[in-house]
Every structure is written in structure tokens, then in C-alpha cells.
Amino acid sequence: WTTGSAIMLDGTDLLVAGKRSDDALGGRFATWRLSEAGQAVDGWGEGGIAFTDIPVSSVWDALLRPAGVLMAGWSFDGSKDIATMVALNNDGLLDTSFGQGGVHRLDLGSEGGRHFRLLVDGQGRILSASNVVTGGHDLLIVRYDQTGARDTSFGEDGFVRISTTDEADAAITNEAVRDILIDSEGRIVVAGWTLDASGKQNAMVIRICP
């Protein structure tokens, strides 16, 4: 079992999201619900633990939705990473109204992708802060509705892709996103780091108009 994120439910219960190790697939999305006293909570999965059959390499975030919980990370399809979200109902079972049977896999064609952070905005739309796993690992912000469908009014067909790599002098060779928020004026702010040619990491903050 490898944990990825923890959130509060109902003000007292703790939900731990992560992956359960699996010899065949490397891991599966899983959650564990604990009471304030640290006891497993009945009514969530089986005995407070909800396992899925959804393969995952790494789980990075989880958040509350009106219908339950949404988790994000990535899986591996044998050739590339696939940014993946999994939605659960309030009983820990898959929310089949989200994506395809409770799962959304981001199709980036021949490029790989990884989800790192999730956010729900004031209109209930889901924002993912992600990386394209190709070359310099461009930053990728994607906006979805509550069913997991991309909001095509955002950016280009629901995507905002940002590269800070300077191809002229290769001053920046890589970048990674680690958090996302919305400021008081509704602008999207992402934070992470860049990697320069010498191997030095530098803090990065980018603001995007809504």
C-alpha cells in the first residue's frame, strides 16, 4: 500500500487515497476511511477499505465532490504514462456517471501524461494540474465538467499547455507542476519548478486568465 493524499470527510473522518500493490498491474487505486479515533469506517467499501480494479502507477491527489471523492494520478499502458482520474461515490464504490464507468484517462496521442493536483472551481468544474511526459515535460492544465467531459471553452479544446523550455539556449530543460489554486479574481495559479541545464531546480509560479 502506497499513500498519495489524505482529505477530511464530514469534518471528522479521514480518507487516505493511494494504491494497493498488485503483482500483475503494479498497483490499483484504493482508499481507506478512518474515524477520528483511527478506526475503519463501516459503509465505505468493505470494512472501511475500498479497492478498485483500476491500474495505477502513482496516486497524487484526492478531493471531495458533491457525489463523493475524485482521485488523480497516472497509470502505464506498456509504452507511456496515462493521466488518470477515478471517481467514487459516498460509499466508496465507483461513480459510473463519471468518465467511462468511473474512470477518465486523458488521451494525449503518442505523448504521455501525469495528473498531480486537482481543484474544483466555484462553478463546480474540475481543474487538473498535470505534466505532458514527453521531452521537456510541458505543463498542462485541463478543465472538466462534473461528468469528466472536457470543457472545450477553456484554452484550446479544454487544454492550456505551457512550456518554459528555452529551445535557443536550453537554459531550462524540464518543468513540473505541483499545485494549483484560484485567486480572488478567478485567475488560475499553478506552482512547481523548472530544471536548468546544470541540474538546478528553481521555483516557478504561473498565472492563467480564466
MIKERO-112994 format. One line per 10 residues: number of its first residue (from 1); for each residue x, y, z of C-alpha. Coordinates in pm, whole numbers, always signed. Layout:
N
NUM	X Y Z  ...
# end
This chain:
210
1	+0 +0 +0  +139 +342 -100  -42 +655 +10  -80 +957 -215  -317 +1200 -44  -540 +1245 +259  -857 +1454 +299  -1118 +1512 +569  -1472 +1379 +530  -1767 +1506 +735
11	-1528 +1714 +944  -1401 +1413 +1141  -1333 +1111 +918  -1003 +1085 +733  -986 +944 +382  -647 +816 +265  -610 +770 -111  -330 +568 -263  -251 +249 -447  -261 -113 -346
21	+37 -308 -477  -53 -571 -732  +186 -818 -890  +6 -819 -1225  -63 -449 -1276  +184 -276 -1044  -94 -123 -836  -462 -26 -820  -645 +284 -699  -758 +233 -339
31	-895 +433 -44  -909 +383 +330  -1159 +567 +553  -1081 +615 +922  -1281 +764 +1206  -1149 +1035 +1437  -1037 +756 +1667  -841 +590 +1385  -1088 +304 +1333  -1201 +179 +991
41	-1543 +319 +899  -1814 +69 +801  -2013 +162 +492  -1704 +262 +295  -1607 -21 +62  -1554 -333 +271  -1465 -267 +631  -1355 +90 +558  -1127 -1 +265  -1234 +42 -97
51	-1024 -130 -361  -1079 -80 -732  -967 -278 -1035  -824 +39 -1194  -448 +9 -1261  -231 +291 -1128  +140 +367 -1109  +114 +660 -866  -168 +846 -686  -101 +1214 -617
61	-424 +1382 -514  -782 +1338 -397  -1064 +1586 -341  -1427 +1596 -232  -1704 +1632 -489  -2079 +1661 -423  -2115 +1299 -535  -1815 +1164 -344  -1439 +1158 -399  -1215 +1211 -702
71	-859 +1074 -717  -585 +1153 -967  -251 +1011 -1074  -132 +806 -1366  -113 +454 -1498  +119 +290 -1750  -13 +131 -2068  +306 -52 -2159  +454 +232 -2364  +367 +558 -2187
81	+209 +710 -1874  -164 +787 -1893  -302 +1068 -1671  -595 +905 -1490  -882 +1017 -1264  -1108 +783 -1067  -1440 +893 -913  -1603 +721 -614  -1950 +757 -466  -2003 +829 -98
91	-1993 +455 -26  -1650 +406 -186  -1785 +238 -500  -1707 +366 -849  -1924 +657 -965  -2023 +524 -1306  -2166 +863 -1411  -1809 +997 -1432  -1591 +931 -1738  -1627 +572 -1851
101	-1750 +361 -1564  -1599 +597 -1305  -1261 +635 -1479  -1121 +910 -1702  -799 +855 -1894  -654 +1157 -2071  -576 +1086 -2435  -267 +1278 -2547  -199 +1066 -2853  +161 +947 -2864
111	+255 +1161 -2561  +226 +1050 -2200  +65 +1246 -1916  +57 +1264 -1537  -201 +1430 -1309  -54 +1586 -994  -321 +1812 -842  -697 +1862 -868  -920 +2160 -790  -1293 +2229 -813
121	-1376 +2590 -903  -1675 +2799 -792  -1886 +2663 -1078  -1817 +2300 -994  -1573 +2246 -1280  -1270 +2026 -1222  -920 +2155 -1299  -622 +1924 -1322  -263 +2042 -1292  -63 +1795 -1497
131	+250 +1732 -1697  +297 +1606 -2050  +559 +1333 -2021  +749 +1397 -2341  +1074 +1587 -2394  +1069 +1880 -2152  +756 +1772 -1961  +533 +2070 -2058  +280 +2191 -1803  -81 +2102 -1882
141	-394 +2249 -1724  -720 +2075 -1820  -1074 +2173 -1724  -1361 +1923 -1700  -1726 +1929 -1605  -1856 +1712 -1319  -1904 +1415 -1553  -1539 +1416 -1660  -1607 +1567 -2004  -1350 +1826 -2113
151	-1470 +2187 -2105  -1386 +2285 -2464  -1446 +2656 -2389  -1125 +2654 -2182  -795 +2716 -2363  -774 +2505 -2677  -1032 +2228 -2663  -1014 +2222 -2282  -633 +2236 -2257  -380 +2502 -2164
161	-31 +2376 -2241  +270 +2575 -2124  +636 +2523 -2199  +903 +2727 -2021  +1182 +2550 -2206  +1409 +2786 -2398  +1499 +2594 -2713  +1755 +2860 -2818  +1997 +2812 -2531  +1844 +2518 -2341
171	+1852 +2729 -2022  +1553 +2529 -1894  +1543 +2159 -1972  +1241 +2044 -1772  +945 +2168 -1568  +698 +2014 -1324  +370 +2133 -1171  +295 +2056 -807  -6 +2267 -703  -299 +2471 -835
181	-535 +2732 -687  -776 +3004 -792  -713 +3361 -668  -970 +3619 -556  -1018 +3738 -915  -1082 +3390 -1053  -740 +3351 -1213  -570 +3012 -1208  -233 +2995 -1036  -3 +2695 -1071
191	+321 +2635 -885  +605 +2397 -943  +968 +2401 -1051  +1193 +2417 -1352  +1521 +2237 -1407  +1809 +2415 -1578  +2092 +2267 -1782  +2319 +2249 -1474  +2065 +2035 -1285  +1949 +2317 -1055
201	+1581 +2335 -962  +1410 +2676 -948  +1067 +2763 -808  +804 +2852 -1068  +465 +3027 -1042  +238 +3086 -1345  -93 +3273 -1351  -359 +3199 -1615  -667 +3403 -1703  -991 +3207 -1658
# end
